[in-house]
Amino acid sequence: MLFGREKLATRSVASVFLLAYFVVGIFSLLCAFVYYTRQIIELNWNLEKQVAPLASLAAEIPSLTEVGLQNRLNEFIVQSLPLSRLSFIITDNTGEQVITARGIDPVIERKLNQTPQVPFSEAERDKVNIILGRMKDEGKMSTIRYMVENRKTYGYIYHGETDVNAIDQLPFVITDLGKNPQKWQIWGDLIQRKGSEPNQFQQAQQLVRNSTLQDLFVPIQTTPLWETGYFYYQKAPYYGLIVMPIVLTVVFFVFLSLGFVAFRQIRVFEQTAIWSGLAKETAHQLGTPISSLIGWVELLEERSSTKDDSATSEIHTAMRKDTDRLQSITKRFSRIGSQPSKNKADVNQIIDEAVEYFQKRLPRHSVKVNIMVNRGEIPEVTVNQELLQWVLENLIRNSLDAMDKPVGVIEIKSRYEQKKNCVVIEYYDNGKGIIRGNQKKIFRPGMTTKKHGWGMGLALVKRIIEEYHQGQIRLVRSNPKGTQFNVLLPVERS
């Protein structure tokens, strides 16, 4: 048998080449995906391993007494931060007040490192709290010594005047370079800015102003006190590494989809070419014997015209109709693969012609079959009459082959659907139906349940309706009680 259960499984050089390209492309992309994903995971793991030692070193640096070593290690930490993706926040001993931060946000870091610190906006404060909360949840922290000021801060001491014998009562204020009071003693105890009252701070500022006017100040150097806080850290996410596997996956599936669509399209083109070639070759092969039959029928008609034989004349008339029909079928096949001409026509009339052809041949069918037509009021539709009649004949022929009831019924209804602006042909039969497993495959070329069928009938029906008439054919239902098809043909708007 030339075709199997599902026939016309064609393979050409183009499809084989595309399949090979498809397989090689998928294999190459898969190898690239596995390789780069492995490299990315390994790189991310290496960066992760660098964070803990670097964080421990950063936390220990302030405890070093050797200033030179401390400066060199600080420089190393600064250079390593971008590469290691280490981000940290240093807080006071309460764990709430942020002293400084690195690797979380450049704007926030600039505000923290300014003297005095610039207040955060609401959004910045929320961001710092979220990051700090995540670091606390991860439990990555250690204690650290820090100084709010630099190790050596140049500042000024502003003083008043007093008797040389009462030098211990000399009022003075120590400020930073911005003339902001840090420590002071004015006729009382030594007061530090941290923990001072507002009126005490204002008193210190007043002494600074008075001493400035009298030129009673000198520059000094101070060594700030160490304070203890907490060092929280994490590895800042590197979104470039995270996104890359996703990008590779998307590219892989896009390639897969495009290749699949291209492969399907080539198969469709191949099948179209096969259908067209087969149909045109069939038309060519039928043309010669049909022309010869027409000649013989004409000769018989001439010879029988001398005899008054009504039976012979009726036979000749029937033979003439059949030869005309063979010519019509030949024209149908010749139109497959090319755009057929279309004209406005009455669909009810085309239905009647198809039914009339089968009505005369039903008595020879093994099962009694009744064909009923219910004509609705419908507008004219632009169609190719021969091809549309072929559609109906294919449906009727399939129904006749599927009849298993004592009395077969075929019913064809026509109606106009205003919402979709189309003529609907509802086709029913009470045959044995199509099994569920085949219902989605009935329009595929080569799909047939007949022993000697080619499986091209419904495939051609679908092509004629959808490609040549921009309509639609669908299987509405099918079960052992019967089958229903609906054919929708669009109506041109006037």
C-alpha positions as CSV (number, residue, x, y, z in Angstrom):
1,M,0.0,0.0,0.0
2,L,1.4,3.4,-1.0
3,F,-0.1,5.2,2.0
4,G,-0.6,3.8,5.6
5,R,-3.1,4.7,8.2
6,E,-2.0,8.3,8.1
7,K,-0.6,8.8,4.6
8,L,1.3,11.4,2.7
9,A,4.1,11.5,5.4
10,T,6.4,13.2,2.8
11,R,10.1,13.8,3.3
12,S,12.1,15.9,1.0
13,V,15.7,17.1,0.9
14,A,14.6,20.4,2.3
15,S,12.8,18.9,5.3
16,V,15.7,16.5,6.1
17,F,18.2,19.4,5.9
18,L,16.0,21.5,8.2
19,L,15.6,18.7,10.6
20,A,19.3,18.2,10.7
21,Y,19.9,21.9,11.2
22,F,17.2,21.9,13.9
23,V,18.9,19.0,15.8
24,V,22.4,20.4,15.5
25,G,21.2,23.9,16.6
26,I,19.4,22.5,19.6
27,F,22.4,20.4,20.6
28,S,24.8,23.4,20.2
29,L,22.5,25.7,22.3
30,L,22.1,23.0,24.9
31,C,25.9,22.6,25.2
32,A,26.4,26.4,25.4
33,F,23.7,26.7,28.0
34,V,25.2,23.9,30.2
35,Y,28.7,25.3,29.8
36,Y,27.9,28.9,30.6
37,T,25.5,28.1,33.3
38,R,28.2,26.0,35.0
39,Q,30.7,28.8,34.6
40,I,28.3,31.3,36.1
41,I,27.4,29.1,39.1
42,E,31.1,28.5,39.7
43,L,32.0,32.2,39.5
44,N,29.1,33.1,41.8
45,W,30.3,30.4,44.3
46,N,33.8,31.8,44.2
47,L,32.5,35.3,44.9
48,E,30.5,33.9,47.7
49,K,33.5,32.3,49.3
50,Q,35.5,35.6,49.2
51,V,32.9,37.6,51.2
52,A,33.3,36.0,54.6
53,P,37.1,36.4,54.8
54,L,37.0,39.9,53.4
55,A,34.3,40.9,55.9
56,S,36.3,39.5,58.8
57,L,39.4,41.4,57.6
58,A,37.4,44.7,57.3
59,A,36.0,44.2,60.8
60,E,39.5,43.6,62.3
61,I,41.3,46.5,60.6
62,P,40.2,49.2,63.0
63,S,41.8,47.2,65.9
64,L,45.2,47.4,64.4
65,T,47.7,49.7,66.2
66,E,50.1,50.0,63.2
67,V,48.8,52.9,61.2
68,G,50.8,52.1,58.1
69,L,49.5,48.5,57.9
70,Q,46.0,49.7,58.6
71,N,46.1,52.2,55.7
72,R,47.5,49.5,53.3
73,L,44.8,47.1,54.3
74,N,42.1,49.7,54.0
75,E,43.3,50.4,50.5
76,F,43.1,46.7,49.7
77,I,39.6,46.5,51.1
78,V,38.5,49.5,49.0
79,Q,39.9,47.9,45.8
80,S,38.4,44.5,46.6
81,L,34.8,45.7,47.4
82,P,33.6,46.0,43.8
83,L,35.1,42.7,42.8
84,S,33.9,40.7,45.8
85,R,30.4,42.2,45.8
86,L,30.8,42.7,49.6
87,S,28.4,45.2,51.1
88,F,28.3,46.1,54.7
89,I,26.7,48.4,57.3
90,I,28.4,49.5,60.5
91,T,26.0,50.5,63.4
92,D,26.5,51.7,66.9
93,N,26.2,49.3,69.9
94,T,22.4,49.4,69.8
95,G,22.4,47.9,66.3
96,E,20.0,50.6,65.1
97,Q,21.9,53.8,64.4
98,V,23.8,53.5,61.1
99,I,27.4,54.9,61.3
100,T,28.6,54.1,57.8
101,A,27.9,51.8,54.9
102,R,29.5,50.5,51.6
103,G,28.2,48.7,48.6
104,I,24.5,49.4,49.2
105,D,23.7,52.7,47.4
106,P,26.1,55.5,46.3
107,V,23.8,58.3,47.3
108,I,23.2,56.8,50.8
109,E,26.9,56.3,51.3
110,R,27.7,59.9,50.4
111,K,25.2,61.1,52.9
112,L,26.6,58.9,55.7
113,N,30.2,60.0,55.0
114,Q,29.5,63.7,55.1
115,T,30.2,65.7,58.2
116,P,27.7,66.3,59.6
117,Q,25.6,63.4,58.2
118,V,22.9,64.5,55.8
119,P,19.4,63.2,56.8
120,F,17.9,60.4,54.7
121,S,14.7,60.7,52.7
122,E,11.8,58.4,53.7
123,A,12.6,56.1,50.7
124,E,16.3,55.9,51.6
125,R,15.6,55.2,55.2
126,D,13.2,52.4,54.2
127,K,15.9,51.0,51.9
128,V,18.6,51.0,54.6
129,N,16.2,49.4,57.1
130,I,15.3,46.6,54.6
131,I,19.0,45.8,53.8
132,L,20.0,46.0,57.5
133,G,17.1,43.7,58.4
134,R,18.1,41.2,55.7
135,M,21.7,41.2,57.0
136,K,20.5,40.6,60.5
137,D,18.2,37.7,59.4
138,E,21.2,36.1,57.6
139,G,23.2,36.4,60.9
140,K,26.3,37.7,59.2
141,M,27.7,40.1,61.8
142,S,30.6,40.8,64.1
143,T,31.6,43.5,66.6
144,I,33.9,46.3,65.4
145,R,35.7,49.3,66.8
146,Y,35.1,52.5,65.0
147,M,35.6,56.3,65.3
148,V,33.0,58.8,64.2
149,E,35.9,61.2,63.3
150,N,39.1,60.4,61.5
151,R,42.0,59.1,63.5
152,K,43.7,62.5,63.6
153,T,41.3,65.5,63.3
154,Y,42.6,69.0,62.9
155,G,40.4,71.4,64.9
156,Y,40.5,74.5,67.1
157,I,40.4,75.4,70.8
158,Y,38.6,78.6,71.6
159,H,39.2,80.1,75.1
160,G,38.4,83.1,77.2
161,E,40.5,85.1,79.6
162,T,41.2,84.6,83.3
163,D,43.8,85.3,85.9
164,V,47.0,83.4,85.7
165,N,46.5,82.1,89.2
166,A,43.1,80.6,88.2
167,I,44.2,78.9,85.0
168,D,42.3,75.7,86.0
169,Q,39.1,77.7,85.6
170,L,40.0,78.9,82.0
171,P,36.8,78.5,79.8
172,F,37.5,76.7,76.5
173,V,35.7,75.0,73.6
174,I,37.3,72.4,71.3
175,T,35.8,72.3,67.8
176,D,36.3,70.5,64.5
177,L,37.3,72.3,61.3
178,G,33.8,73.4,60.8
179,K,33.8,75.3,64.1
180,N,31.3,72.9,65.6
181,P,31.8,72.4,69.3
182,Q,32.8,68.9,70.3
183,K,34.0,69.3,74.0
184,W,33.9,72.3,76.3
185,Q,34.3,73.5,79.8
186,I,32.8,76.8,80.8
187,W,32.9,77.6,84.5
188,G,32.0,74.0,85.4
189,D,32.5,70.3,84.4
190,L,33.8,69.1,81.1
191,I,30.9,68.5,78.7
192,Q,30.9,66.5,75.4
193,R,28.6,67.2,72.5
194,K,27.1,63.8,72.7
195,G,24.7,63.8,75.6
196,S,24.8,67.6,76.1
197,E,21.7,69.8,76.6
198,P,20.6,72.3,73.9
199,N,21.3,75.3,76.2
200,Q,24.8,74.0,77.0
201,F,25.5,73.6,73.2
202,Q,24.3,77.2,72.6
203,Q,26.5,78.4,75.4
204,A,29.5,76.8,73.8
205,Q,28.7,78.3,70.4
206,Q,28.5,81.7,72.0
207,L,31.9,81.3,73.5
208,V,33.2,80.3,70.0
209,R,31.8,83.5,68.5
210,N,33.2,85.8,71.3
211,S,36.6,84.2,71.2
212,T,36.7,84.5,67.4
213,L,36.1,88.3,67.6
214,Q,38.9,88.6,70.2
215,D,41.2,86.3,68.3
216,L,41.4,84.0,71.3
217,F,41.8,80.5,69.6
218,V,44.6,78.2,68.4
219,P,44.6,75.2,66.0
220,I,45.0,71.8,67.7
221,Q,45.1,68.1,66.9
222,T,42.9,65.6,68.7
223,T,42.7,61.8,68.8
224,P,39.1,60.6,68.9
225,L,38.0,57.8,71.2
226,W,37.2,54.4,69.9
227,E,33.6,53.2,70.1
228,T,32.2,49.7,69.7
229,G,29.5,48.8,67.3
230,Y,28.4,46.0,64.9
231,F,29.6,45.1,61.4
232,Y,26.8,43.6,59.3
233,Y,27.6,42.3,55.8
234,Q,26.3,40.3,52.8
235,K,27.2,39.6,49.2
236,A,25.4,42.2,47.0
237,P,23.4,40.4,44.3
238,Y,25.1,40.5,40.9
239,Y,22.1,40.6,38.6
240,G,24.2,40.1,35.5
241,L,25.1,36.6,36.7
242,I,21.5,35.8,37.7
243,V,20.0,37.1,34.4
244,M,22.4,35.3,32.1
245,P,20.9,31.8,32.5
246,I,17.4,33.2,32.0
247,V,18.5,35.0,28.8
248,L,20.1,31.7,27.6
249,T,16.9,29.8,28.4
250,V,14.7,32.4,26.5
251,V,17.1,32.3,23.5
252,F,17.0,28.5,23.5
253,F,13.2,28.4,23.5
254,V,12.9,31.2,20.9
255,F,15.2,29.2,18.6
256,L,13.3,26.0,19.3
257,S,9.9,27.7,18.5
258,L,11.2,29.4,15.3
259,G,12.7,26.2,14.1
260,F,9.5,24.3,14.8
261,V,7.4,26.8,13.0
262,A,9.8,26.9,10.0
263,F,9.8,23.1,9.9
264,R,6.0,23.0,10.0
265,Q,5.8,25.6,7.3
266,I,8.1,23.7,5.0
267,R,6.0,20.6,5.5
268,V,2.9,22.5,4.7
269,F,4.5,23.9,1.5
270,E,5.6,20.4,0.6
271,Q,2.2,19.0,1.1
272,T,0.6,21.8,-0.9
273,A,3.0,21.1,-3.8
274,I,2.2,17.4,-3.6
275,W,-1.5,18.1,-3.6
276,S,-1.2,20.5,-6.5
277,G,1.0,18.2,-8.5
278,L,-1.2,15.2,-7.8
279,A,-4.4,17.1,-8.7
280,K,-3.0,18.5,-11.9
281,E,-1.5,15.2,-13.0
282,T,-4.9,13.5,-12.3
283,A,-6.7,16.2,-14.4
284,H,-4.1,15.6,-17.2
285,Q,-4.5,11.9,-17.1
286,L,-8.3,12.0,-17.1
287,G,-8.5,14.6,-19.8
288,T,-7.7,12.3,-22.8
289,P,-10.0,9.3,-22.0
290,I,-12.8,11.7,-21.1
291,S,-12.5,13.4,-24.4
292,S,-12.5,10.0,-26.1
293,L,-15.7,9.0,-24.1
294,I,-17.4,12.2,-25.2
295,G,-16.7,11.4,-28.8
296,W,-18.0,7.9,-28.5
297,V,-21.2,9.1,-26.8
298,E,-21.8,11.6,-29.6
299,L,-21.3,8.8,-32.2
300,L,-23.8,6.6,-30.3
301,E,-26.3,9.4,-30.2
302,E,-26.0,10.0,-34.0
303,R,-26.5,6.3,-34.8
304,S,-29.4,5.9,-32.3
305,S,-31.1,9.0,-33.6
306,T,-32.2,7.0,-36.7
307,K,-33.9,4.5,-34.4
308,D,-36.9,5.5,-32.3
309,D,-35.6,3.9,-29.1
310,S,-36.6,5.9,-26.0
311,A,-34.6,3.5,-23.6
312,T,-31.4,4.0,-25.6
313,S,-32.0,7.7,-25.8
314,E,-32.4,7.9,-22.0
315,I,-29.1,5.9,-21.6
316,H,-27.3,8.2,-23.9
317,T,-28.6,11.2,-22.0
318,A,-27.4,9.7,-18.7
319,M,-24.0,8.9,-20.2
320,R,-23.8,12.5,-21.5
321,K,-24.5,13.9,-18.0
322,D,-21.8,11.5,-16.5
323,T,-19.2,12.6,-19.1
324,D,-20.0,16.2,-18.4
325,R,-19.6,15.5,-14.7
326,L,-16.2,13.9,-15.4
327,Q,-15.2,17.0,-17.2
328,S,-16.3,19.1,-14.2
329,I,-14.3,16.9,-11.8
330,T,-11.3,17.3,-14.1
331,K,-11.7,21.1,-13.9
332,R,-11.9,20.8,-10.1
333,F,-8.6,19.0,-9.9
334,S,-6.9,21.4,-12.2
335,R,-7.8,24.3,-10.0
336,I,-6.1,22.9,-6.9
337,G,-2.9,24.8,-6.3
338,S,-4.1,27.9,-8.1
339,Q,-6.4,30.7,-7.1
340,P,-9.9,29.9,-8.5
341,S,-12.3,32.4,-9.9
342,K,-15.2,33.3,-7.7
343,N,-18.6,34.9,-8.3
344,K,-21.7,35.7,-6.3
345,A,-23.9,32.7,-6.1
346,D,-26.9,31.3,-4.2
347,V,-25.6,28.7,-1.8
348,N,-29.1,27.0,-1.6
349,Q,-28.8,26.3,-5.4
350,I,-25.4,24.8,-5.0
351,I,-26.7,22.5,-2.2
352,D,-29.6,21.5,-4.4
353,E,-27.3,20.5,-7.3
354,A,-25.1,18.4,-5.0
355,V,-28.1,16.6,-3.5
356,E,-29.7,16.1,-6.8
357,Y,-26.6,14.3,-8.1
358,F,-26.7,11.8,-5.2
359,Q,-30.5,11.4,-5.2
360,K,-30.4,9.6,-8.5
361,R,-27.7,7.2,-7.3
362,L,-29.1,6.4,-3.8
363,P,-31.2,3.4,-5.0
364,R,-28.0,1.6,-5.8
365,H,-26.6,2.2,-2.3
366,S,-26.7,-0.8,0.1
367,V,-28.4,1.3,2.8
368,K,-31.6,3.3,2.5
369,V,-30.7,6.9,2.9
370,N,-32.9,10.0,3.0
371,I,-31.3,13.4,2.2
372,M,-33.2,16.4,3.5
373,V,-32.6,20.0,2.7
374,N,-33.8,22.9,4.9
375,R,-33.2,26.1,3.0
376,G,-33.0,29.3,4.9
377,E,-33.2,32.9,3.7
378,I,-29.6,33.8,3.0
379,P,-27.8,36.4,1.0
380,E,-25.6,35.6,-2.0
381,V,-22.0,34.6,-1.2
382,T,-18.9,35.1,-3.4
383,V,-17.7,31.5,-4.1
384,N,-16.4,29.1,-6.7
385,Q,-19.5,27.0,-7.4
386,E,-17.7,23.9,-8.6
387,L,-15.3,23.8,-5.6
388,L,-18.1,24.4,-3.0
389,Q,-20.2,21.7,-4.7
390,W,-17.2,19.4,-4.3
391,V,-17.1,20.2,-0.6
392,L,-20.7,19.1,-0.2
393,E,-20.2,16.0,-2.3
394,N,-17.2,15.0,-0.2
395,L,-19.3,15.3,3.0
396,I,-22.2,13.4,1.5
397,R,-19.9,10.6,0.2
398,N,-18.3,10.2,3.6
399,S,-21.7,10.0,5.3
400,L,-22.8,7.3,2.9
401,D,-19.7,5.3,3.6
402,A,-20.2,5.7,7.4
403,M,-23.9,4.7,7.4
404,D,-24.6,1.7,9.8
405,K,-28.3,2.4,10.6
406,P,-31.2,0.6,8.8
407,V,-32.3,4.0,7.5
408,G,-29.7,6.6,7.0
409,V,-30.5,10.3,7.3
410,I,-28.5,13.3,5.9
411,E,-29.8,16.8,6.7
412,I,-28.4,20.0,5.3
413,K,-29.6,23.4,6.6
414,S,-28.6,26.9,5.5
415,R,-29.0,30.0,7.6
416,Y,-27.6,33.5,7.9
417,E,-25.7,34.5,11.1
418,Q,-25.9,38.3,11.4
419,K,-23.4,38.7,14.2
420,K,-20.6,37.1,12.2
421,N,-22.0,38.2,8.9
422,C,-21.7,34.8,7.3
423,V,-23.8,32.0,5.8
424,V,-23.8,28.8,7.8
425,I,-24.3,25.4,6.3
426,E,-25.2,22.9,9.0
427,Y,-24.5,19.3,7.9
428,Y,-25.9,16.4,9.9
429,D,-25.9,12.6,9.4
430,N,-26.8,9.7,11.6
431,G,-23.8,7.5,10.7
432,K,-21.5,5.7,13.1
433,G,-19.5,8.8,13.9
434,I,-15.8,9.4,14.3
435,I,-14.0,7.9,17.3
436,R,-12.7,10.5,19.8
437,G,-9.0,9.7,19.0
438,N,-9.4,10.6,15.4
439,Q,-11.6,13.7,15.7
440,K,-8.6,16.1,15.9
441,K,-6.9,14.5,13.0
442,I,-9.7,14.2,10.4
443,F,-8.5,17.3,8.5
444,R,-4.9,16.1,8.2
445,P,-3.8,14.9,4.8
446,G,-3.6,11.1,4.7
447,M,-5.9,10.6,7.7
448,T,-8.5,7.9,6.8
449,T,-10.3,5.0,8.4
450,K,-11.2,3.5,5.0
451,K,-9.3,0.5,3.7
452,H,-8.8,1.9,0.2
453,G,-9.0,5.7,0.9
454,W,-6.2,8.2,0.4
455,G,-7.3,10.4,3.3
456,M,-7.4,13.6,1.2
457,G,-11.1,14.3,1.1
458,L,-11.6,16.3,4.3
459,A,-8.1,17.8,3.9
460,L,-9.1,19.2,0.5
461,V,-12.5,20.3,2.0
462,K,-10.7,22.3,4.7
463,R,-8.3,23.8,2.1
464,I,-11.2,24.8,-0.2
465,I,-13.2,26.5,2.6
466,E,-10.5,28.2,4.5
467,E,-7.8,29.1,2.0
468,Y,-9.9,29.7,-1.2
469,H,-13.0,31.1,0.5
470,Q,-11.6,32.5,3.8
471,G,-14.3,30.6,5.6
472,Q,-14.3,28.0,8.3
473,I,-15.2,24.4,8.7
474,R,-15.4,22.7,12.1
475,L,-16.5,19.4,13.5
476,V,-19.3,20.4,16.0
477,R,-20.0,16.9,17.4
478,S,-19.5,13.2,16.6
479,N,-20.6,10.1,18.4
480,P,-22.3,6.8,17.5
481,K,-25.6,8.6,17.0
482,G,-24.2,10.8,14.2
483,T,-21.9,13.7,13.1
484,Q,-22.4,17.4,12.6
485,F,-20.2,19.7,10.6
486,N,-20.7,23.5,10.3
487,V,-19.4,25.4,7.2
488,L,-19.1,29.2,7.6
489,L,-18.8,31.4,4.5
490,P,-18.3,35.1,4.9
491,V,-20.7,37.5,3.2
492,E,-19.2,40.6,1.5
493,R,-20.5,43.8,3.0
494,S,-22.3,46.0,0.5
